[in-house]
Amino acid sequence: MRLTTAQALVRWLTAQHTELPDGRRAPLFPGVFAIFGHGNVLALGNALEEARPDLPVWRGHNEQGMALAAVGIAKATHRRQVGVATSSIGPGALNMVTAAGVAHANRLPLLLLPGDTFTSRAPDPVLQQVEHFGDPTTTVNDAFRAVSRYFDRVTRPEQLLNTLPQVARVLTDPADCGPVVLALPQDVQAESFDFPDALFTPVLHRPQRPRPDTRALAEAAATLRAARRPLLVVGGGVRYSRAAGRAIRFAEQHAIPVVETTAGRTEVPHEHPLHAGPLGITGSASANALAAEADVVLAVGTRLQDFTTASWTVFAPGVRIVSLNTARFDAVKHGALSLVADADEGLRELTDDLGDWRADPTWAARAAEERGRWDAHVDGLRAPGGTPTYAQVVGVVNEESTPEDYVLTASGGLPGELIGGWRAVGEATMDVEYGFSCMGYELAGAWGAAIARPDGVVTALLGDGSYLMLNSELFSAAFAGHGFVAVVCDNDGYAVIHRLQTGQGGTGFNNLYDDVTTRHARPPRTDFAAHAASMGCATFPVDDLDGLRAAYREAREVARTGHRPAVVVIRTHPSAWTEAGAWWEVGVPEVAHRPEITAAHDDVAGGKAKQIRYL
């Protein structure tokens, strides 16, 4: 059929379907976030308008924000659906690079369709075009190459026949999953071609479940049988495989304590007797205590990021790690014994190989004992009193949440509170974007999650710094009619970075408002409630925890029935944190004007001596 490049691309998008975890069939691409400009409004814009009944288009108000909302859809649907975002050329396109970084770091699917300059070069230089003196083929969209799993600049309509199968492969592959960028020159978008009807045949994408190599499986089973103190680490791959039940049964059958990574949080019921808590810097002292004694670690679906491993100091020096991962890239890290497979299939076959082998029951009992001590510590942090803290705020939201709800954060101090202190009320109900730790993801990601999860309440927790960084999609969500709750903790600046700065010997500088350069004796302050109200949100400013609980209940009702965001604002303590006591490697100066800084440098050197560099 004779179609333009843009029409063919849109028609292909509507032909792709996915199988959801519950077996239902749904669109692979549930919607497109768009800000139109001269680089995409005519050809792609018209094609999207033609497909309006089949492909919803949501108007964003910041290209980064709307692309982050698309990322939020992917996480909220456990990578079964893919958000799409399109922008014009130049600044609009570059604004989406950060969102591509978020998707790439977190192994999440995202389809970006930035406009591009004319392939004919007849009108060059066009509005918003950046000219490269030595390479006319380079455009700003080449900036996406560093944060794309698949990048293509479509310079002929018929190229779609080759590139679209690769687009589907990357977006649905459990190992290669990540952002895809199709740069669309505006003249090529409008050119036509006789596309074969078969390109638009409906396709149902089911998650692939690669099975492990039998020899690697036998070696992994032998390693576990030799363990005296094995530990199971549940990562994001367990979530995306929908293998939480399998992981729990595996732990029960073999009496192995279980800990969670950031991406694996809320996969294990909090009160499960084998659950030792979240692992690492932002995790729990209970999980870290077991990790320090484990002799074999079965790491399932995790890339073992520095916050999970405490910069590779959380495990004992002689530990043996078996890494079960669909991505060989992650499975071989640090010399681990690699078992390349889907989490569910890999655990199933590993269970078969282990038979009736079980770990020492006294070791398994340590999980509940250690977690009980950590729970008591968190209970103490949540107890009312004084200026409200992050732990107290998280406690209120946690206590009011239901199994259908979904909680989200990304940056500052709140990831530590949610990772370390949250008690799971439902399976796979948390999104802590701590792969890229992108300030501003909280509100935009919540918009995407609210689109993807209409049956529960989505709650974003964020600080004042993240709110000011990117808040435009509050209006986008309010206008579109997607409700969620945002709890804004106002603590006078970038408090968690102030903590890092002063904790490593520095003096407060340019983070808290008290330490920021200003000409004003009394500088202006943001009225977050008034600001959010001006963008169509319901707002609830509160002063204390009792007020927070009442306001949060009201906000939930607004989000559920009022079809708009509800923003709760509370002043919080700037220096009260939930800490697991783990070490983190940071770059402290060897030479500094403050002796406290050089002393901190010496401490870092001492910590590095404990790092495991290779297993």
N, C-alpha and C positions, 0 to 999 in steps of 0.2 A: 504494500500500500504506500502511496506517496505521502510522505510526512516530512516535516522539518526535523532537524536534529533534536530540537527541544520537544516537539510533539512525540517523537519516538521514545525519547528518554522517559517522559512522563507516562506514556502508555505502558512501557516496560515496568516502571515502578508499581503501577496498579495491578500488574499481572503477578507480582511476587507475593507469596503467602508464607506463613510460618505456623508451626505447630507449637502451641503454648504448653506449659508444664502440665496443665490439666487435660491435655489432649484436644482442646478446641482449636479450630482453624481461625487465623486472624491475618490481617494485612501485615506483611513484613515491614512495610513503611506506613505507619499509621497517620502520618501527617508531615507537612512541610512548614518550617518556620521561614518567613521571608521578609526581607526589607528590599524593596525594589529601587533600582536606579537605572541609569541609561544603559548599563551593561547587562541587565537581565530582565527589564520590565516588558520589553516588546515581545521577543520570541518566547523565552521561558515563561514570562508572566502570562502571556496569552495561552500557552499550552496548559499551564496550571489552572487558568480560568475555565478552559474547556473541560478539564477533568474534575471540576469542583465537586460534583456529586459523589465522586469516588475517592477523592484525595483531599482531606481538609487542609487548608492553608491558614496558618496562624501568623498574624503580623507581629513582628518583634519591634523593639524600640532601641536596641543596641545589638549589633551583630554578634559580639561576644556573648551577650546574655542569651540571645535566642539559640545560638549554637550550643551553649551550655545546657539549655533546656532540652535540646535534642539528646545530649549526653545523659541527662537525667532520665529520659524515657528508656534508654538502653539499660541503665542500671536497675530501674524499677521493674523492668520486665525480665530481668536475669539474662540479658543479651538475646532474648527471643524476638524483640522488635527493634527497629533502627530508626532513629530520628534523622530528618533531613533538614538542612539549612542552606539557603541561597542568599547571595549578596551581589551587589554590583562590583565593579572593578576597583582597584586601588585601596583606599582606606577601608571600605566596607569589607573587602576580602581579607585584608591584613588583620582586621578586628577579630576574625574567626580563627586565627592561628593559635591563640591561647586555648580555645576549646579543643582544637585538634590535639594539642599537647596533653590536655586532660584525658581525652579518650585514649591516646597512645600509651600514656603512663599506666592507665588503669585497665588496659586490654579490653576496651569497650568499643562496640561498633558505632560509627558515625559516618554519614554521607554528607559531604560538603560540596556545593555547586557554586563556586565563585565565578562571576563573569570575568572575561579576559579581553585583552585588546584585539584589534582586528588582525586576522591572519594576512589579509591583503596588504596591510600597511599603507593603503591609499590615503586615509585621512590623518595619518600619524603626524605629530603626537596628539592623541585624543585627550579629552578631559580626564584627569586623574591617572594618566599614564606616566609611569616612571621609566625614563629612557636609560638604557645601559650603553655607554659609549662604545664598548668593545664587543657587545653581544646583543644584537637586536632581537634574538629569540628569547631573551630573559625578560620575564615580567615579575611583578611583585608576588604572583602566585607561586613562584619557585621557592618562596619562603616556606611554603607548606611541606616541601620535600623532607625536611628534618623531622616533621611530626606526622608523617603519613605512613601507613602500611602499604598503601597503593596510591600512586599518583599518575594521572594522565592528563595531557592537554589535548582535547579533541579538536583536531584541525581539519577533519573531513567527516561528513555525516556517517559514511559507511564504517568508520572506525568503531562505532558503537557495537557493531557485530562482534568485534574481537574483545572489546574492553568490558562490556556488561557482564559476561560470564565471570570475568576476573573480579569485578566489583562484588557480585554475589558470593563468590568464593571467600574473599577476605572478610566480608561482613558476617558470614555465618560459620566460618571455620573456627573450631575451638582453640587451635594453636596459634593461628595467624591473625586472629580477630583484632581489629583496630580501625582507625579512621581511614576513609577513602576520600580522595579529593579528585573531582573531575573539573578541571578548569575549562570553561566554555567561552571561547572567543565569540563576541557578540555577532559577528557576521556569520560564523559557522552555525550558531544557534538557529539562524533564520533560513539556512540553506536546506534544500530538500533532497530526498533520495527514495528510491523504490525499495522500501524495507520488506523483507520476507515476513509473511504472516506468522510464521513459526516463532519469530522473536517474541511475540506477544502471547504465546500460549501460557496459560496459568501454570505456575510452578509452586509446589509446596516444599518448603525447606524444613527438613527435620534435623535436629542436632546430631552430629556425627559422634560415635562412641568408639574410638579406636581401642583395641584390646592390646594388652602388653605382650612383649616378646617372651616366649616361654623360658628361655635361659635367664633373662633378667629377672623374671618372676621367681624362678627357683633360687637365685642368689639373694633376692630381697627376703624371701621367706626364711632362708637359712640364717641371714643376718638377724632377723627378728627372733628366731628361735634361740639364738645365742644370747639374747638380751636379758639382763637382770632387771633393768629399770627402763622399759620402753616408754616412749611418749608419742602421742598422735597429735600432729598440728593440722588443724582444719583451716584451709585458706579459701580464697575466692573461687577457685576452681571447683570446690565442693558445691558452692552456691550455684554456679552456672551449669554444672552437671545435674543439679537437683539431687545430690547424693547425700544430703544430711542424714536421712534415715539409714542409709547404708553405712555411713561413717559411725553412727551411734551403735548400730548393731555389731559392727566390727569391733568397736571398743568393748562392748559388753561381752561378746563371745570370747575375747582374748584378754579381758581384764586390764585394759590399757587406759591410763589417764588421758584426758583430752584437753587441749588448749586451742584457742582461736587466734587467728591473725586479724588485722584490721578489716580486710575484705571478707573474712570468714565470720565476722561477728553476727550473733543471733542465729547461727546455724545449730547450736547446741542448747537445749533447754537449760536455763540458769541453774535450776535445782538438781540437775542430773547428778547422781553420786560420783560419776567419773569426770565431771566437768571441773577443771582446775582454774578456769578463767581465761582472760585474754593475755596474750604474751607480749613482752617487750617493754619499750620505754613508756608508751602510753597505756600499757596493759596493767597487770595486777602483780603484786608481790607473790601471790599464790602460784600463778603459772610460772613466774620466773624462778621460784624456789625449786619447782620440779624440773624445769629445764636445766638448772645448774647441776642436777644430780643424774639426769638421764644419760644412759650409755648408748642407746639407739633412738633416733628420732625419725619417725615416719612423717614426712612433710608432704601433705596432699594438697595440690592446687595452689601453691604459694611460690612467689619469687623470692621470698626471704629478704625483704627490704630491711634497711638499717633500723627502722623503728621496731620491727618485729624481732630482730636479732640483737638489739641493743648494740648496734655497730659491731656485731659478731663477738660479743662478750657474754651473751646470756647462756650459752651452752658450755659444758665442761670441755676442757682441752682434748680429751680422748674420745669425744663423741663420734658416732658413726651416723651419718644421715642418709636415709633412703628417700629420694625425692620422686614422688609419683606426680606426673604432670603431663598434660597433653602436649605442651610445648617443650621440645627437646632443649631449646635455648635456656629455659628455666631449670629443666631437670638436671643438667650437668654442672650447674654452678657450684663453685667451691669444692669441686672434686667429689660431689655426692654420688652415691650409687643410684643411677638413674633408671627409673621405671616409666617409660613413656606410654601413657594410656589415659583414657577418660577416667575421671575419679570414680564414678560408679562401677564401671567395668573392672578397673584395676583393683579396687577394694574387694569386689566380689570374687575375683580369681585368686587374690592373695589370701582371702579367707579360706578358700578351698584348699590351697596349698598348705596353710598352717594347721588345718584340721582342728583337733581339740587342744592345741597348745594354748596355755594361759600363762600370763605373767604372775609374779608373786602377789597374792592378795593383800599383803601388808603394804606393798608399793601402790597398788590400786586405791587402797583406802586413804592414802595421803592426799588424793585430789580433793575429797570432801573436807578433810581436816584443814588443809591450807586455804581452800576457798572460804570456809567458815570464818577463818581469821580475817581474811580480806573483806568479807561481807560486813563483819563487825566494824572494821575500820571505816568502810564507806558509810555505814549507818551513822557513825559518829560525825562524819563530815556533813551528812545530810540533816543532822539534828538542827532544829530552828535556833536562831540566836545571832545577834549582831547584824552587820550589813550583809544582805543576801550574797551568797557565793554561787559560783558556777555549779558546784556539787549540789547545793540545795535546789537551784533552779531545775537541774536535770532530774533530781529526785521527784519533784512535783510533777513534771511532765511524764516521767516514767510511771509513777503511781496512777496517773489518770489515763494512761494509754491502754488500748485493747489489742487483741491479737490481729485485727485487720489493719491496724495503723502502721505508719511508716515514719521513721525519724531520720533526719538528715543534717549533716554539717560538713565543714570542709577545712577550716583554717583557724589559726589562733589557738586559744586554750581549750575550746570546746571539744575538739576531737579527743583530747586526753580524757575529758570527763565522760564522753559517751563510750569510748572504747574501754576505759578502765572501770567505769561505774555503772553503766546501764545494765539492767537485768532483763533479759529477753522475755517478751510477752507473746511473741509470735515468731515463726521461722522466717528467716531472710527478710527482716523488717527494718534494716538499718542501712544507710548509705553514708559512710564517712569517706569523703573524697580526700584521702591522705596519700594518694600516689603522686599527685601534682600539688596538692594542698593549695588549691586555687581560691584566693579571696574573691568573693562574689558568686561562687558557684551555689552558695546556699539558697539564695532567692530564685535564681534562674533554674537551678536543678530541681527545686521544689515545684516550680511551675510544670516542668516536664513530668515529674513524678505524679503530680496531681492529675495530669492528662491520662497517664498510664494506669493509675490506681484509683478509680473513682469510687470504690466501695469502702475505703477507709479514710482516715484523716491523715494527711501528710503534714508533719511538723518540721520546720527548719529552725535550728538553733544557731544563732550567730552573734558576733560582737558588733559594736558600733563601727569598728574599722571596716569590716566586711560589708556592712550595710552601706556605708558611704562609698565604698569601692564600686559597687554595681547594684543599683536598686531599680533600674528602669523597667525590669520585667515584672515588678509589682503591678505597674499600670497595664502591661500587656495581659497579665493573668486576670486582673480585675475587669478589663474590657472584654476579654474573651469569655469570661464566666467560669474560671477554674479556681476553686477555693482551696486554700491551704492555710496553715497557721505558721506565722513567723514569730519566734520569741527572740527579741533583740535585747542583749545584755550590754548595757552602757557602762563601760568601766574607764572612760576617759582616755581612749587611745589604743595603741597597739600594745596591749598589756603583756601578752605572752613573749613578745620580742624584747620588751623592757626587762622581763624576768631573765631571759637568756643573757641580755647585755650586762645586767648588774650581777647575775650569778656567776659570770666568768670574769669578774674583777673590774668591769667597766662602771662608769657613772651613768646615770640616766641621761639620755640625749636623743631628742627627736622622735620619741616613741609616745610616752604619756604627754598629755597636753601641758602639764606643768614644766616639761623639759623642752618644749618646742619654741623656736624663735617667733616672737610676735611684737608688734609695736603697741599693742593694747594692754593696758593695765588689767582690764577685764575682757578678754577675747570673747567673741560670740560662741554660743553653743548651739548644737543642732537639736531642734524639737522633733524627735523621730516620729512621735505620734502624729503631730500636725503634718509632717511631710508625707507620711504614709496615707493619711486621710485625704490629702490633696490629690493623690493618685488613685482614689476610688476604693481604698481599703477601709475595713472596719478597724478601729484602733482602741487599745485598752492600756493606757498608762497606769502602772501600779507602783506601790512603794515598798511592799513587804511580801512575805511568802503567802500569807493568808489572802492578800489581794491577788497574788499571782494565781493561786489555785482557782479562785472564783472567776478571774478573768480568762484563764485558760479554758475553763469549761464553757464559758460563753463563746470564746473564740472558736472552739471546736464546732459549736452549733452553727455559727455563721459560716464557717468553711464548708460544713456539710450541707446546709440548706440554703445559704445565701449566695452561693456560687461566686464568691470573691475572697481574696485573701483577708485574713484577720491578723493584725500585728499587735503583739503584746510587748510593751517596753518596760524594762525594769533596770534600775541602777544596781550594779553589782560591785563586789569588792575587787580591786585591781590586782591583788597579789595572793589570793587564796586558791590553791590548786590541789588536784588529786594526783599523787605521785606514787610510782611503783618502786622508786629507788634504783632504777637501771641506769647504766652509763650510756652517753651518746657522744660520738666524736664530732667536734666542731672545730673550726679553724681559729684558734686563739693565738694572737701575735706572740712571737718569740721575743721581740723587743718592743717595749711600750713605755709610755710616760708614767704609767701607774704601776707600782710594784705588785698590786693586787692582780693585775693582768698577767704579768710574767709568772706569778705564783700559780695562777690558773693554767697557764701553759704547761708548767711542770706537772700539774695534776693530769692534764690530757696525755702527756707523755707516759705517765704511769698507767693510765687506762689502756693506751695502745699496746703496752707490753702484754696485756691479757687477751688481745684479739686473736681469734682463730683466722688465719689467712687462707689456709687450705686444709682440707680434711684428708 
